[in-house]
Amino acid sequence: MRTKLISLLCLAAPLTLAACGGSTTATTTGTGDSCAKADLALKSAGKLTVGTDNPAFPPWFGGGEMSSPWKINDPATGKGYESAVVYAVAKKLGFEPTEVTWTVVPFDKAFSPGKKDFDILANQVSISPQRAKAVTFSSGYYNVNQAVIALESNAVAKATTMAELKDVKFGAQVGTTSLSALKERVAPTKDVAVYNNQIDVITALKTKQVDAIVVDLPTGFYVTAAEIENSTIVGQFPLVDGASGEQFGLVMEKDSPIATCVTDAVDALQSDGTLGTLEQTYLAEAGAPFLK
């Protein structure tokens, strides 16, 4: 089972950039017409500063030697879907890999109001109207849905409908769309156990502090394949009105002057097939049933 699930991480999944239920098209603003590297208003001259959380989890980041301060996966390796997307965007903007620098940004700080110490951030941040009040997003670089994960020995593993999840004790990470989707779509009768980071969420399920957790689907594939033995994807949330789930966008400071250029780069990577190729390399969306 572990071998089969691990192989799923390399299956292809088509990228659809249609409007997503519950999310919005990215808002982009800029102050100039030139996207030449020399004309970009950056936090550090000649460098593209990129933020992400620590630990940096697969399949979004992966491989390579650890370098301080990264606990899991140095994002500068260029391996893992989001790391690869960042370096592809950087290349479109004229940056060499050595001109990309990474900084640690806790997840809930990524989209809080105020000045940022990064030019762009990649950390599975879903585009939403509420978040767009505080930050500027690029156009979406990945469509994703939320999934329920449980131990195979737990009765919830056999659930096939959303109604069967009502009385389940859930865990989720603070500030995530996993948590908000859980509360809005399932509305569980038991208080959700909320944790500061994904490691604590995974540990809570592993130690049976909770009956199930909610994470994005690709992360769910990794958790069940490599993080928690004898765990399973119960199912993914049903789509709303046929929509294709959430979209992840690169995060920038509100009204960032480089936002238009970053979005142009993301759109070009979609048009030339790069995003699709990176999905085939790093991500999977097959094999998880939809809950009814």
C-alpha positions as CSV (number, residue, x, y, z in Angstrom):
1,M,0.0,0.0,0.0
2,R,2.8,2.4,0.9
3,T,4.5,1.8,-2.5
4,K,1.3,2.3,-4.4
5,L,0.5,5.5,-2.6
6,I,4.0,6.9,-3.0
7,S,3.8,6.3,-6.7
8,L,0.6,8.4,-6.8
9,L,2.7,11.4,-6.0
10,C,4.1,11.3,-9.5
11,L,0.8,10.9,-11.4
12,A,-0.3,13.6,-13.8
13,A,-3.2,15.9,-13.0
14,P,-4.5,18.5,-15.4
15,L,-4.4,22.1,-14.3
16,T,-7.6,24.0,-14.7
17,L,-7.5,27.8,-14.2
18,A,-11.2,28.3,-14.2
19,A,-12.8,30.3,-11.5
20,C,-13.0,28.3,-8.2
21,G,-16.0,28.0,-5.9
22,G,-15.5,30.2,-2.9
23,S,-12.3,31.9,-4.2
24,T,-11.6,34.9,-6.4
25,T,-9.5,35.8,-9.3
26,A,-6.2,37.3,-8.1
27,T,-6.0,41.1,-7.8
28,T,-2.8,42.4,-9.4
29,T,-1.5,46.0,-9.3
30,G,1.7,47.6,-10.4
31,T,3.3,51.0,-10.7
32,G,5.3,50.6,-13.9
33,D,5.2,49.2,-17.4
34,S,8.6,47.4,-17.4
35,C,9.1,43.9,-16.0
36,A,12.8,44.0,-16.7
37,K,14.7,42.7,-13.6
38,A,16.5,46.0,-13.2
39,D,13.2,47.9,-13.1
40,L,11.6,45.7,-10.4
41,A,11.0,47.3,-7.0
42,L,12.5,44.6,-4.7
43,K,13.1,44.2,-1.0
44,S,16.8,43.6,-1.8
45,A,18.3,45.0,-5.0
46,G,19.1,42.3,-7.6
47,K,17.6,39.6,-5.4
48,L,14.1,38.0,-5.4
49,T,13.3,37.3,-1.8
50,V,10.8,34.4,-1.3
51,G,9.0,33.5,1.8
52,T,7.7,30.1,3.0
53,D,7.0,28.3,6.3
54,N,9.4,26.2,8.2
55,P,9.1,23.1,8.1
56,A,8.7,23.1,4.3
57,F,6.6,20.0,3.5
58,P,6.6,17.7,0.6
59,P,5.2,17.4,-2.0
60,W,5.5,21.2,-2.1
61,F,9.2,21.2,-1.2
62,G,11.6,18.3,-1.1
63,G,15.0,16.8,-1.4
64,G,18.5,18.2,-1.0
65,E,20.7,18.8,2.0
66,M,19.3,20.7,5.0
67,S,20.6,24.2,5.6
68,S,19.9,26.4,8.6
69,P,17.2,27.3,9.5
70,W,15.1,24.7,7.6
71,K,13.9,21.8,9.7
72,I,12.4,19.8,6.8
73,N,13.4,20.4,3.2
74,D,15.5,23.3,2.1
75,P,13.2,25.2,-0.4
76,A,16.3,26.4,-2.3
77,T,16.8,23.0,-3.9
78,G,14.2,23.8,-6.5
79,K,12.6,20.4,-5.9
80,G,9.0,20.0,-4.9
81,Y,6.1,21.7,-6.8
82,E,6.1,25.1,-5.1
83,S,9.9,25.4,-5.1
84,A,10.0,24.5,-8.8
85,V,7.2,27.0,-9.5
86,V,9.1,29.8,-7.7
87,Y,12.3,29.2,-9.7
88,A,10.3,29.0,-12.9
89,V,8.7,32.4,-12.1
90,A,12.1,33.8,-11.1
91,K,13.5,32.7,-14.5
92,K,10.7,34.4,-16.3
93,L,11.5,37.6,-14.4
94,G,15.2,37.3,-15.4
95,F,16.7,35.9,-12.2
96,E,19.3,33.3,-11.9
97,P,18.8,30.6,-9.3
98,T,21.6,32.1,-7.2
99,E,19.7,35.4,-7.2
100,V,16.7,33.8,-5.3
101,T,16.9,34.0,-1.5
102,W,14.5,32.4,1.0
103,T,13.1,33.6,4.3
104,V,11.0,31.9,6.9
105,V,7.4,33.2,7.2
106,P,4.9,31.4,9.5
107,F,1.7,30.5,7.6
108,D,-0.6,32.9,9.5
109,K,1.8,35.8,8.9
110,A,1.9,35.3,5.2
111,F,-1.5,37.1,4.6
112,S,-1.7,39.3,7.6
113,P,-1.9,43.1,7.0
114,G,1.2,45.2,6.9
115,K,4.7,45.4,5.3
116,K,6.3,42.2,4.3
117,D,10.0,41.2,4.2
118,F,9.5,39.1,1.1
119,D,8.8,39.9,-2.6
120,I,6.7,36.8,-3.1
121,L,5.6,33.9,-0.9
122,A,4.7,30.3,-1.8
123,N,3.1,28.3,0.9
124,Q,-0.1,26.7,-0.3
125,V,-2.0,29.9,0.4
126,S,-5.5,29.9,-1.2
127,I,-6.8,33.0,-2.8
128,S,-9.8,34.4,-1.0
129,P,-11.6,37.7,-0.9
130,Q,-10.9,38.1,2.8
131,R,-7.1,37.6,2.4
132,A,-7.0,39.8,-0.7
133,K,-8.0,42.7,1.6
134,A,-4.6,42.5,3.3
135,V,-2.3,41.2,0.5
136,T,-2.1,41.0,-3.3
137,F,-2.1,37.6,-5.0
138,S,-0.8,36.5,-8.3
139,S,-3.1,34.5,-10.6
140,G,-3.6,30.9,-9.4
141,Y,-0.8,28.4,-10.0
142,Y,-2.6,25.4,-8.7
143,N,-6.2,24.2,-8.1
144,V,-6.7,22.1,-5.1
145,N,-9.5,20.6,-2.9
146,Q,-9.6,19.7,0.8
147,A,-9.6,16.1,1.9
148,V,-10.4,14.1,5.1
149,I,-7.6,11.8,6.5
150,A,-8.2,9.2,9.2
151,L,-6.6,6.0,10.6
152,E,-7.9,2.9,8.8
153,S,-8.9,1.5,12.2
154,N,-11.2,4.4,13.0
155,A,-14.9,4.1,12.0
156,V,-14.7,7.4,10.2
157,A,-12.5,5.8,7.5
158,K,-15.6,4.1,6.1
159,A,-17.6,7.4,5.8
160,T,-18.9,8.2,2.3
161,T,-21.0,11.3,3.0
162,M,-20.5,14.7,4.6
163,A,-23.4,13.9,7.0
164,E,-21.4,11.0,8.5
165,L,-18.7,13.5,9.5
166,K,-20.9,15.6,11.8
167,D,-19.9,13.9,15.1
168,V,-16.3,13.3,14.3
169,K,-13.5,14.9,16.4
170,F,-11.4,16.8,13.8
171,G,-8.0,18.5,13.9
172,A,-6.8,21.2,11.5
173,Q,-4.1,23.9,11.3
174,V,-4.9,27.5,12.5
175,G,-5.5,30.1,9.7
176,T,-5.9,27.6,6.9
177,T,-8.7,27.1,4.4
178,S,-8.7,23.5,5.6
179,L,-10.0,24.8,9.0
180,S,-12.5,27.2,7.5
181,A,-13.8,24.7,4.9
182,L,-14.2,22.1,7.7
183,K,-16.2,24.5,9.9
184,E,-18.3,25.8,7.0
185,R,-18.8,22.6,5.0
186,V,-19.0,20.0,7.8
187,A,-20.0,22.1,10.8
188,P,-18.9,19.3,13.2
189,T,-20.8,19.1,16.5
190,K,-17.5,18.6,18.4
191,D,-15.1,21.4,18.8
192,V,-12.3,21.2,16.3
193,A,-8.8,20.8,17.7
194,V,-6.8,23.7,16.2
195,Y,-3.0,23.4,16.0
196,N,-0.3,26.0,15.2
197,N,1.4,23.9,12.5
198,Q,1.0,20.9,10.3
199,I,3.4,18.7,12.3
200,D,1.1,19.1,15.3
201,V,-1.9,18.2,13.2
202,I,-0.3,15.1,11.9
203,T,0.9,14.1,15.4
204,A,-2.6,14.5,16.8
205,L,-4.0,12.0,14.3
206,K,-1.1,9.7,14.7
207,T,-1.5,9.6,18.5
208,K,-5.3,9.4,18.3
209,Q,-6.0,12.8,19.9
210,V,-8.4,13.3,17.0
211,D,-10.4,11.0,14.8
212,A,-9.6,12.8,11.5
213,I,-7.8,15.8,10.1
214,V,-8.5,18.0,7.0
215,V,-5.6,18.9,4.7
216,D,-5.3,19.8,1.0
217,L,-5.5,16.7,-1.2
218,P,-1.8,16.5,-2.4
219,T,-0.6,16.8,1.2
220,G,-3.1,14.1,2.1
221,F,-1.5,11.8,-0.4
222,Y,1.9,12.4,1.2
223,V,0.6,12.1,4.8
224,T,-1.0,8.7,4.0
225,A,2.0,7.5,2.0
226,A,4.9,8.6,4.1
227,E,3.9,10.2,7.4
228,I,1.2,8.0,9.1
229,E,1.2,4.3,8.6
230,N,-2.3,2.7,8.2
231,S,-3.9,6.0,7.4
232,T,-6.2,6.6,4.5
233,I,-7.9,9.4,2.5
234,V,-11.5,9.1,3.5
235,G,-12.6,11.4,0.7
236,Q,-12.3,14.9,-0.7
237,F,-15.0,17.5,-0.2
238,P,-17.7,17.6,-2.8
239,L,-17.3,20.5,-5.3
240,V,-19.6,23.4,-5.1
241,D,-21.7,23.9,-8.2
242,G,-19.2,22.0,-10.3
243,A,-16.3,24.3,-9.4
244,S,-12.8,22.9,-9.2
245,G,-11.9,23.7,-5.6
246,E,-9.5,26.4,-4.4
247,Q,-6.6,28.1,-6.1
248,F,-3.1,28.7,-4.6
249,G,-1.6,32.0,-5.5
250,L,1.8,33.6,-4.9
251,V,1.4,36.2,-2.0
252,M,2.8,39.7,-2.2
253,E,2.5,42.8,-0.1
254,K,-0.7,44.7,-0.7
255,D,-0.5,46.7,-3.9
256,S,3.0,45.3,-4.6
257,P,4.6,47.1,-7.6
258,I,5.8,43.8,-9.0
259,A,2.4,42.0,-8.8
260,T,1.5,42.5,-12.5
261,C,4.9,41.1,-13.6
262,V,4.6,38.1,-11.3
263,T,1.1,37.3,-12.5
264,D,2.3,37.7,-16.1
265,A,5.0,35.1,-15.3
266,V,2.6,32.7,-13.7
267,D,0.2,33.0,-16.7
268,A,3.1,32.4,-19.1
269,L,4.1,29.2,-17.3
270,Q,0.5,28.0,-17.6
271,S,0.4,28.8,-21.3
272,D,3.7,27.2,-22.2
273,G,2.8,24.0,-20.3
274,T,5.4,24.4,-17.5
275,L,2.9,24.2,-14.7
276,G,1.4,21.1,-16.1
277,T,4.8,19.4,-16.4
278,L,5.7,20.3,-12.8
279,E,2.3,18.8,-11.7
280,Q,3.2,15.6,-13.5
281,T,6.5,15.5,-11.7
282,Y,5.4,16.3,-8.2
283,L,1.7,16.1,-7.5
284,A,-1.2,13.7,-7.8
285,E,-5.0,14.2,-7.6
286,A,-6.2,10.7,-8.5
287,G,-7.5,8.0,-6.3
288,A,-9.5,10.0,-3.7
289,P,-13.3,9.6,-3.8
290,F,-15.6,12.6,-3.4
291,L,-17.7,12.6,-0.3
292,K,-21.5,13.0,-1.0
